[in-house]
Amino acid sequence: MGASLKLIIDDGSAWGNPLPTLRPEVTAAIVAEAHRLDTLAVAHIMSHQGARQAINAASTGWCMCSWTPTPTPPPSRRSPTLGCSSPLR
């Protein structure tokens, strides 16, 4: 695996600012193609729903996790310990 792909699965709910995001079937198709090409497919997630979508799509891992139910400050104002990176396999 020499290449990697970062998918943004963030509907803005963690920030209280709705955003368009990838539909689950699109996420699954992108991850499947990345795996077919022996490429890492890491998901940028900010909610439990995004985590479920990444898991269901068999994403290689996650980054930028936020598990609070209310909006949190932007990353530049957060403690570095609030982020996470977790392989799903």
C-alpha positions as CSV (number, residue, x, y, z in Angstrom):
1,M,0.0,0.0,0.0
2,G,1.8,3.1,-1.2
3,A,-1.2,5.4,-1.6
4,S,-3.9,6.7,0.7
5,L,-7.3,8.4,0.3
6,K,-9.1,10.6,2.9
7,L,-12.9,10.6,2.7
8,I,-14.7,13.5,4.4
9,I,-17.8,12.2,6.1
10,D,-18.9,15.3,8.0
11,D,-22.4,16.6,7.9
12,G,-21.5,19.6,10.0
13,S,-23.7,18.4,12.9
14,A,-20.8,18.5,15.4
15,W,-20.3,22.2,14.7
16,G,-24.0,23.1,14.4
17,N,-23.5,24.0,10.8
18,P,-25.2,21.6,8.3
19,L,-23.0,20.6,5.3
20,P,-23.5,18.3,2.4
21,T,-21.7,15.0,2.8
22,L,-21.1,11.7,1.1
23,R,-24.1,9.3,1.0
24,P,-23.4,5.9,2.5
25,E,-23.6,4.1,-0.9
26,V,-21.1,6.5,-2.4
27,T,-18.7,6.1,0.6
28,A,-19.0,2.3,0.2
29,A,-18.2,2.4,-3.6
30,I,-15.2,4.7,-3.0
31,V,-13.8,2.5,-0.2
32,A,-14.4,-0.7,-2.3
33,E,-12.5,0.8,-5.2
34,A,-9.6,2.0,-2.9
35,H,-9.3,-1.5,-1.5
36,R,-9.4,-3.0,-5.0
37,L,-6.4,-0.7,-5.9
38,D,-4.6,-1.7,-2.6
39,T,-5.0,1.9,-1.3
40,L,-5.8,3.0,2.3
41,A,-9.2,4.7,2.7
42,V,-9.2,6.8,5.8
43,A,-12.4,8.6,6.9
44,H,-12.5,12.1,8.4
45,I,-15.5,11.8,10.8
46,M,-17.0,14.2,13.4
47,S,-20.0,12.2,14.6
48,H,-21.2,8.8,15.6
49,Q,-23.3,8.6,12.4
50,G,-20.1,9.3,10.4
51,A,-18.3,6.6,12.3
52,R,-21.1,4.1,11.5
53,Q,-20.9,5.1,7.8
54,A,-17.1,4.6,7.8
55,I,-17.4,1.2,9.5
56,N,-20.2,0.0,7.2
57,A,-18.1,1.0,4.2
58,A,-15.1,-1.0,5.6
59,S,-12.9,2.1,5.8
60,T,-9.3,1.5,6.7
61,G,-9.3,4.0,9.6
62,W,-10.6,7.3,11.0
63,C,-9.2,10.7,11.8
64,M,-10.5,14.0,13.3
65,C,-13.0,12.3,15.6
66,S,-15.2,14.3,17.9
67,W,-17.7,12.5,20.1
68,T,-19.4,15.4,21.8
69,P,-23.2,15.9,21.2
70,T,-22.9,19.7,21.2
71,P,-20.7,21.9,19.0
72,T,-17.1,22.1,19.9
73,P,-14.5,24.7,19.1
74,P,-12.6,24.6,15.8
75,P,-9.5,22.3,15.8
76,S,-7.2,25.3,16.2
77,R,-8.7,25.9,19.6
78,R,-9.0,22.3,20.8
79,S,-6.6,20.3,22.8
80,P,-4.7,17.9,20.6
81,T,-5.9,15.0,22.8
82,L,-9.5,15.5,21.4
83,G,-8.5,14.1,18.0
84,C,-8.1,10.4,17.3
85,S,-6.9,7.9,14.8
86,S,-8.2,4.4,15.0
87,P,-7.7,1.5,12.6
88,L,-11.0,-0.4,12.0
89,R,-9.4,-3.7,11.2
